[in-house]
Amino acid sequence: MITTIAEPTDEQLQYGGRLIREGQLVAFPTETVYGLGANALDGRAVEQIFKAKGRPGDNPLIVHISELSEIAPLVTDVPEMARILMDAYWPGPMTLIFPKSDAVPDEVSAGLDTVGIRMPSHPVARALITSSQRPIAAPSANRSGRPSPTTAQHVFEDMNGRIPLILDGGACSVGVESTVIDARGDVPVILRPGGITPEMVKIVAGAVRLDEHIMAPVAEGERVRSPGMKYRHYAPKAKTVIFEGSPARVIKSICDRYDAELTSGGFPAILGFDNHDYGDRHVLSLGIPAHPDEAASRLFAALRELDTEGRTLALCEAVSLEGIGLAVMNRMGRAAAFDIIHL
């Protein structure tokens, strides 16, 4: 199969919509990361997503819509708390968990009786959904376990020869996947953190809870309610370690570990902040600590760069858990299989 990267012209959007209706796959930009889309109402088409990604079948997918009216056929109920959050943060980087209708195939929900739905704010994503005249099931458009793609080129690296079309909408602005929220009860529960932060949810909901697995692995055999919870995700080939503590102690520990890796013949790199001095050691920038949104937008590109450069060890500075920093640490933690050194 020949994979084409195309600008999202009207012609290419119509072509992409036709591919979706025919049961094929299309990669497309969202404000979070690039998605790998199929007709969410066609179980056989959805199976092609798992095949292209090498994704385990018990990992649920998110259904993307372009208009609120498209929710009704997909769910059996829209809880009041979900309506409150939809009014506040849709379109945007937020997925809500609903009780699913029979119209949603089990291939989408991984056999659960719920489905995650979101309305992206990216104009190309919504134009593709409109063109396809179908809700689109889409995980991130990367090989399973790899860092998520935030550019069309990242998608091409993983999906060349596996899908017919990649719509190039430029770099993603948020840089980490959507916040997944179970809003079926009185207090919304964040299952996966993202661009809609706990603080933002609390403003409109009055309260918020965090799932216990946000900064911890799920036990073997335990069913998950959201993508990005169960498996080692977002991981480069390099061994990845996170250092958490005072800046001085973190910098010293990272430098010591870096130098030891070099001495033993390894090829290390640091994911660190711009205002921290690592001398002439190789640093991939996470921005500055006061702006975790910079770390969010840069993280996946940096993790992919580790592989491009053939690095053997990635030494990462921890990010504050405030705001979108929680999402950054969730992704970084899973990339490192929660190998976190507390100093």
N, C-alpha and C positions, 0 to 999 in steps of 0.2 A: 504493500500500500504506500502510495506517495502522500506525504504530509505537507500541506501548504500553509504558510503563514501569510495572512491577508489583512490588509487594512479593513476596518469595519464599514465599508461603503454600503449603500442601500442594496446594491447587487449582491455583495457577499453576505449581508444579513439575510436576504431572501434565500440565498443558497444554503446558509447555515440552518435556517428554519426548515427548509425542505429535507435536509439531512436528518434533523431531529425527527420529523414526521415519518421518515422512512426507516427509523430504528437505528440510525448510525450515531456516532459520537462527535461532538464539537467542543473544543476548548475555548473558553471565553473569559474576559477580564471581569472582575468585580472590584469593589473598593477594598476588599480584604485580601484575597489571593485569587489566582486564576482557577476556574472551575472546569471540571470535565463532565459535560452534560449529555444526558439522554432523556428521552421521553419518559417522564415519571409514571405514566399510566401503562407502560409497556414493559412487563417483567423481563422479556427476552432482550430488549434493548438495554435495560438496566444491568443485566448480567454481563453485557459487553464492557461496562465500566469496571467491574471487578476483574475481568480478564485482562483488560489493558493495564490496570494498575498493579495486578497481582495482590489485590486487596482481600483480606479474609471476609467471608460471606456473613459473619456475625457482627459486622461493624456497620451500623445503620447510616443511611444517606440523608441529606437535607434536600427538600423540595423547594425550588425557587419559583416565585410568582412575580407578576408585574403589576397586578391590580388586586385590591382587597376582595373584589367579587370572585376571584379565582379560588379563594379558600373554601367556600361552601361545599363543593363536591368532594373535597379531600378529607373532611373532618366530620365528626358527629356532634361536636359541641365547641363553642368558642367561650371559654371561661371569662368572667368579668375582669380578672387580673390581666389576662392576655390582652383584652381590649384596651385596658389602660396603657400597657406597654406599647402596643401597636400604635396607639394615638400619639405617643411621645416619641418613638424612635424608629418607626417605619416611614419611608424606606430607609434602610441603614444596616449596619453590621450586627444584626440581632436575629437569632433563630429562636422560635418559640415551639414548645412541645405541645401537641394537641392529641386528643383521642382520634385515631384515624378511622376513615370510612373504608368500606370494602373496595372502593375505587383505587386505593393505594396498594400496589402489589407487595407481597411479603418480601420480595427482593429489595425493595426500598427500605423497609422498616426492620429488616433482619429478624422478622418473625414477631416483633413487638406489636402491641396493640396501640402504639402511639406513632406519630410522625412529626419530624421537625420541619418547620416551614419558615422561610424568610423571604422578604422582599428587598432585593439589593437596591442600592442607590445608584450604582454605576449605569450610565445611559446605554452602554453597549449591551450589558447583561439584560436589561429590561427590553431593549429593542429585539434581541434574539428571542426572548420568551414570547414577545408579541408576534414576531414573525413565525415562530413555530406553531403558534396557536395551541400550545401544550404547556403544562407545568414541566419544569426541567429538574430532574434529580441530578445533583452534582456534588461530588466531593472535590477536594483539591486535585489539580491536574498534574500529579506527580506519581512516580512509581511508589508503591506502598513502602512506608518507612523512611523515605527520602525527605529532605527539607521541602516544604511547600513552595510552589513557584509564584514569584511576584512579577515576572516579566514573561513575554511570549517566548523569548529565547530559552528561559528555564523550562517551559513546557516542552519545547522542541527537543531539548536534551534528553528528556525522559520518554516522550511520546512519539518521536520520529518513527514512522513506519507502522504505528499502531492506530492512528486516527487520521481522518482525511483533512481536517481543517482546524487551524488555530486562528482565532480572531485577535489581532494585536491592538490592544487598547492602551499601550504604554505601561509604565510601572504602577503597581497598586499603591494607593495612598495610605491605607491603614497598615497593611503588611502582615497581619496575623488573622487567622480565621475568625468567623463571627462568634459573638457571645451566644452560648446555648442556654436557654432558661426554661425550666419547667414552671409554668405559671398556672397550673391547674388548681392549686390551693390558694389560701389567703396570703401566704408569704411566698414570693417567688424564690426559686432555688437555682443558682447558677451552677450548671453542670460543666461548662467549659468557658473560661473567661475570654474576653475579646475587647473590641473597641467600645462597646457599651459596658462601662465599668460598674462594679458594685455600688459605688457612690452615686452614679447616675440612676441606677435602678431604684435605690433607696429614696431618691428625691421624689419620684412619682408614685412609688409603691408603699412608702412609709417604713418598710423593712425589707431585708434581703438575707438569704442564707447562702453559704457556699458549700458545695458538695465536698465530702471528705476526701475525694480522690483528686482534687485539683492539683495538689502538690504531693501526691503519693500514687504509686501504682495500684491498679485493680488486681485483686487476687485471681489466681488461675481458676478458670471455670466460672467466674462471676459474670453475669450478663451486664452489659453496659447500656445506658439510656441515651448516650450521645456519642457522636464521632470524636476521636482524639482522646479517648479515656483509657482504652485497654492495652494497646500495644506500644512498644517503643516506637515513637514517632519522630519525624523531623530530623533524623540523625544523619550526620556526615559519616564517612568511613573512619575518620580520625576518632580515637578515644577522646571523649569529652568530659571535662571535669569543671565544676562550678566552685568558686571560692567566695565565701560570705563572711563579712566581718568589717572591722574598721579599715578604711582605705589603706593606711600605712601597712597593716599586717597583710592585707590581701595582695598589695603590690609586691611586697617582699616575698611572700610565699609563691606567687605566680612566677616571679623572676627566678627564684631558686629551682622551681620545678622545670621551667623552660630551659635553664642552663644545664640541668642534669639530663634532660632529654637530648639536647644537642651533643653533650659529651658521650652519650651512649649510642650516637649515630642516628638519632631520630630527627624529625623535621617539624618542630612545633610552631604554633601560632597562638596569639592572644586575642581574645575578644574583650576589648577594654574601652574605657572612657577616654575621651580626648584630653581631659585635663589631668590625667595621671601619667607620670613619667616612667616609661619602660625602656628608656635609653634607645639603643639601636635595634632592639628586638622587634620582630614582625608583629604588628598590631592591626587588627581589623576593627574599625571604629563602631562603637555603640552610641556615639554622640556624647552628650554630657549627662550626668546623673539627674539634673533638675528637669530634664525633658525625656521621660521614658518613651514618649511617642517616637522619638528618633530611633531608639533601640528597637521598637516594634517594627518600624518600616525597614530597618537594615538587617534584622536578625537572619531571616531566611537566605538572603543574598550572601551574607557572610558565611553561613554554614555551607552553602554550595561552593563558595570560593575556596574553602578548605579542601574540598575534593578536587577542584580544578588545579590547585597548586600541589596536590599530593601530600598534604600535611598529615602527620602521624598522631599529633596530640593537639587538642584545642583546650586552652585554659581560659575560662570565662569568668568575668566579674559578675557577681550577682546584682540584680536590679531591685530597687525598692518595690515592695508589694503594693504600693499605693497606686490607684488609678489603673492605667493600662499596663503598668509594671507587673501586675499579677499575671496578665496574659503572657507577657514576655517570659517571666520565670516559669510559668506552666510549660511553655514550648521548650525553653532551654532545659528545664528539668527532665522532660521526656527525652530530649535529644541525648542527654547525659545519663539516661536510665537512673536519674535521681542520685547520681554520684556527686554529692554536695559536701564540701569541706567547710565546717564552721570554725572560724578562727576567733 
